[in-house]
Structure formats: C-alpha cells, structure tokens
Amino acid sequence: MDTEALHTERDRSSAPGTDGSGAGEGSRSVCFRRRPGWRRAAALVGACAVFLLLLSQFVMQPFLIPSTSMQPALEVGDRVLVNKLAYRFGSEPRRGDVVVFDGAGSFVPEDAAGNPVSAAAREGLSALGLTEPSDTDFVKRVVGVGGDRVVCCDKGGRLEVNGVPVDESYLYAGETASHVPFDIVVRQGTLWVMGDHRSRSRDSRDHLGEPGGGTVPLDRVIGRADWIGWPAGRWSPLPPTGAFDRVTAPDGAHG
C-alpha cells in the first residue's frame, strides 16, 4: 500500500477551498475583514458631510455666484465664502459691504420656495457650494443703512448718501450710478442694496413700488461675502471700499 499517496490525498482534501465548507469559511473570513473598512470609510464621509453642513450653517458658507450683477468684483461661477458670524454679535452691515441675503418678502414673494423636498435638497447642495443658490438668495452691495437718504443722481451723475456724493470706483466699467432716478429714505432696520453692474442688476431700485420699498430687513441678511474661494486662480479677499468714508448718519454721527 502506498502510504505516501494516501497522506498526499488527505492533505489536499483538508486544504482551504478544496471542498464546499473550506471555501465558504475562507470567503466569509475575507468578507468579514473587509466590511469594517467600508463601514469606517462611510462613517468618515458621513462625519465630514455633517461637519461641513454645520460649518456652512453657522460659520462660513460657500455661495455660488449665478449672475453678472456684481461684476467686476464677482464673476459668474465664483464661489464666495460668506462670513455668517460677521453680524451675529451686535454688529450690523455697513455701507459698502457685500452681503448675501434672503430676498423672500422683499425681492420675491414669500411663497416662492416651491416644492419643499426639492427645495431642501437644493439648499443642502448650495450650502456646500455645489449648485446655484436658492431663487430667493441674492448677493448685493449695501449702499444705504437705516435712516440714510439715498438719492440718484447728482449733477455729476453720482449717487448721494445723506448729501455726500459717492465715487463708486467698484462699478463695472462704463456704468453710471443708475439709469433710474430715485430719492428714498431707508427705513430703520433695513438696507438699501445695489449691484455693481447696475444695468445687469435687479436690486432695490426694481422694488420701489412694492411693500418695503425695495429695502431688505436686517434679519434677512445671511452674512458678509469676505473671500473668493474658487476658482483657485481668483482666490482672494474681497477688497474693502473707501467710497462711503465721508458719509455720516443724518444726525451727524459716523455711520
């Protein structure tokens, strides 16, 4: 009897994968080792998503620029970083600030949100800067604050705030202060806002005859646009403007 051959056959039959039970145990073992890695990866992705959503909700939110109304400071496709803490601790928007705000009730009707499910999905994506913002969100420059008298235009074609002519060096090349004349006093607790590319901007001027007179309530301001975060070639802070430095509040105090 060939004992060596018997031992060889016995060894082959006991090797993993040579019968049904051995193959199953090996496969299950591999799967068991792999699954925890996928779970950890999924958990990490989920944690990152939650962190980014919380960050964008309370601290800094990306905002995709959808139009040419703020050229040349902001171009279509720019993603600005909106500082949501800028006005949280008693500070209020100042003349010259570029702000993002919810225009529901001032620039668009209150019921313009549409389907709540699609609106929630869009809000989540726009909060990460992955899609255009809601149709109720706008980005404009603050030109007048509560109590200001804003007039356009003086003999030189310039905007006047509280009787002081404003040289708006940030305007799009060739633009005038406004083709639409107006003379308004900004209600307390609201803002008068305008785009830098005046002929391409629907702003406070377009809502003069509506409730609120074109002004935006302070509690609708989402934050101040401080940085251009994308594309990489345009990464830079939004430059401040000194256009309103000589303007004082109607009572003589600096506004």
C-alpha positions in Angstrom: 0.0 0.0 0.0 1.3 3.4 -1.0 1.1 5.4 2.3 2.7 8.4 0.8 -0.1 8.7 -1.8 -2.7 8.4 1.0 -1.2 11.2 3.0 -1.0 13.4 -0.1 -4.7 12.9 -0.9 -5.6 13.6 2.8 -3.6 16.8 2.7 -5.2 18.0 -0.4 -8.7 17.4 0.9 -8.0 19.4 4.1 -6.6 22.4 2.2 -8.9 25.5 2.1 -11.0 25.7 -1.0 -10.9 22.0 -1.9 -14.4 21.3 -0.7 -17.6 23.3 0.0 -17.0 24.0 3.7 -13.4 25.1 3.3 -14.1 27.6 0.5 -17.1 29.1 2.4 -15.1 29.7 5.5 -12.3 31.4 3.6 -14.7 33.6 1.7 -16.6 34.6 4.8 -13.3 35.4 6.6 -12.2 37.7 3.8 -15.6 39.4 3.7 -15.6 39.9 7.4 -12.2 41.5 7.3 -13.2 43.9 4.5 -16.6 45.1 5.8 -15.3 47.1 8.8 -13.1 49.1 6.5 -16.0 50.1 4.3 -18.0 51.0 7.4 -15.2 53.2 8.7 -14.9 54.9 5.3 -18.7 55.5 5.1 -18.7 56.8 8.7 -15.8 59.2 7.9 -17.6 60.5 4.8 -20.8 61.0 6.8 -19.0 62.8 9.6 -17.2 65.1 7.1 -20.5 65.9 5.4 -22.2 66.7 8.8 -19.2 68.9 9.8 -19.3 70.8 6.5 -23.1 71.3 6.8 -22.7 72.6 10.3 -19.9 74.8 9.3 -21.9 76.3 6.4 -25.0 76.7 8.6 -23.3 78.6 11.4 -19.9 79.9 10.5 -18.8 80.1 6.8 -21.0 79.2 3.8 -19.9 78.9 0.2 -22.1 80.8 -2.2 -22.1 80.2 -6.0 -22.4 83.5 -7.9 -25.1 82.9 -10.5 -25.2 86.1 -12.5 -23.2 89.1 -13.7 -24.9 91.6 -11.4 -21.8 92.0 -9.2 -19.1 92.4 -11.9 -16.3 93.2 -11.8 -15.8 92.2 -8.2 -17.6 88.8 -8.7 -17.8 86.8 -11.8 -20.3 84.1 -12.8 -19.1 80.8 -11.3 -17.2 82.3 -8.4 -17.7 80.7 -5.1 -17.6 83.3 -2.3 -17.2 82.4 1.3 -19.9 84.1 3.3 -19.0 85.0 6.9 -22.1 84.2 9.0 -20.5 85.5 12.2 -19.9 89.0 10.8 -23.3 90.3 12.1 -24.0 87.9 14.9 -22.7 89.8 17.9 -24.2 93.2 17.7 -22.5 94.3 14.5 -24.6 95.4 11.6 -23.9 95.7 7.8 -22.0 98.9 6.9 -22.2 100.9 3.7 -20.0 99.2 1.1 -20.3 95.7 2.5 -21.1 92.9 0.0 -23.9 90.8 1.6 -25.8 87.7 0.9 -29.4 87.8 2.0 -32.8 86.0 1.7 -35.0 88.2 -0.5 -38.2 86.4 0.4 -40.8 89.0 1.2 -38.7 91.9 -0.3 -37.3 90.9 -3.7 -39.5 87.8 -4.2 -42.9 86.7 -2.8 -42.8 84.8 0.5 -44.3 81.7 -1.1 -41.6 81.4 -3.8 -39.9 78.4 -2.2 -41.7 75.8 -4.3 -41.6 72.1 -3.6 -40.3 71.6 -0.1 -38.5 68.3 -0.8 -36.6 69.7 -3.9 -36.0 73.0 -2.0 -34.4 71.1 0.9 -32.2 69.1 -1.4 -31.1 72.2 -3.3 -30.5 74.0 0.0 -28.2 71.2 1.1 -26.2 71.3 -2.1 -26.0 75.1 -2.3 -24.8 75.1 1.3 -21.7 73.2 0.1 -21.3 75.5 -2.9 -22.2 72.6 -5.3 -25.1 74.2 -7.1 -26.7 77.6 -7.7 -28.3 79.2 -4.6 -32.0 79.3 -3.9 -34.0 81.6 -6.1 -34.7 83.7 -3.0 -31.0 84.3 -2.2 -29.2 87.3 -3.5 -25.7 89.0 -3.3 -25.6 92.8 -3.5 -23.6 95.8 -2.1 -25.0 97.8 0.8 -25.5 101.4 -0.3 -27.7 102.7 2.4 -28.5 101.7 6.1 -31.4 102.6 8.3 -32.1 106.4 8.3 -30.0 107.2 5.3 -31.3 109.3 2.5 -30.1 107.9 -0.8 -30.5 110.0 -4.0 -29.6 109.4 -7.6 -28.3 111.2 -9.3 -26.5 114.5 -8.6 -25.3 116.8 -11.4 -22.2 114.8 -11.8 -24.2 111.6 -12.3 -23.1 110.2 -8.9 -25.0 108.6 -6.1 -25.6 110.8 -3.0 -25.9 109.4 0.5 -27.0 111.9 3.2 -26.0 114.7 0.8 -22.5 113.4 0.2 -21.6 112.4 -3.4 -20.1 108.9 -3.6 -17.4 108.0 -6.1 -18.2 104.3 -6.7 -14.9 103.0 -8.1 -16.2 99.5 -7.8 -18.8 99.9 -10.6 -18.5 97.9 -13.8 -16.5 99.8 -16.5 -18.7 102.3 -18.4 -21.6 102.1 -15.9 -23.4 105.0 -14.4 -24.7 105.1 -10.8 -28.2 104.4 -12.1 -30.4 104.9 -15.2 -33.4 105.0 -12.8 -33.7 108.2 -10.7 -34.8 107.8 -7.1 -34.9 109.6 -3.8 -35.6 107.4 -0.8 -35.1 107.3 3.0 -34.1 103.9 4.2 -36.4 102.6 7.0 -34.7 101.7 10.3 -33.8 98.0 10.5 -33.5 97.7 6.7 -30.8 98.1 4.0 -30.8 99.6 0.5 -28.7 97.3 -1.7 -27.5 97.6 -5.3 -25.4 95.5 -7.7 -22.0 96.8 -9.0 -23.0 96.1 -12.7 -26.0 98.4 -12.5 -27.5 97.7 -15.9 -27.5 94.0 -15.2 -28.7 94.1 -11.6 -32.2 93.7 -10.3 -31.9 95.3 -6.9 -33.6 97.7 -4.5 -34.4 100.1 -7.4 -36.6 97.4 -9.0 -38.9 97.1 -6.0 -39.5 100.7 -5.1 -43.3 100.3 -5.5 -43.6 97.1 -3.6 -44.2 96.6 0.2 -40.9 97.5 1.9 -40.0 99.9 -0.8 -37.1 97.8 -2.1 -35.3 97.6 1.2 -34.1 94.4 2.8 -34.7 93.7 6.5 -31.6 93.2 8.6 -32.9 89.8 9.9 -32.8 88.5 6.3 -29.1 89.0 5.9 -27.3 85.7 5.8 -23.8 87.1 6.1 -21.0 89.1 4.5 -19.1 87.9 1.5 -15.4 88.1 2.6 -13.4 85.9 0.2 -13.5 84.4 -3.3 -12.7 80.8 -2.5 -13.0 79.3 -6.0 -11.7 79.1 -8.8 -8.2 78.8 -7.4 -6.9 81.5 -9.7 -9.3 84.0 -8.2 -8.6 83.1 -4.5 -8.5 86.5 -2.7 -10.3 88.6 -0.2 -13.0 91.0 -1.4 -11.3 94.4 -1.3 -12.9 96.9 1.0 -14.1 100.2 -0.5 -13.5 103.7 0.9 -16.3 105.1 -1.2 -18.5 105.8 1.8 -15.8 107.1 4.2 -17.0 110.7 4.1 -20.7 109.7 4.6 -22.2 110.4 8.0 -25.5 109.4 9.5 -28.3 112.0 9.3 -27.8 113.0 12.9 -24.1 113.8 12.2 -22.7 110.6 13.8 -20.5 108.4 11.6 -22.5 105.6 10.1 
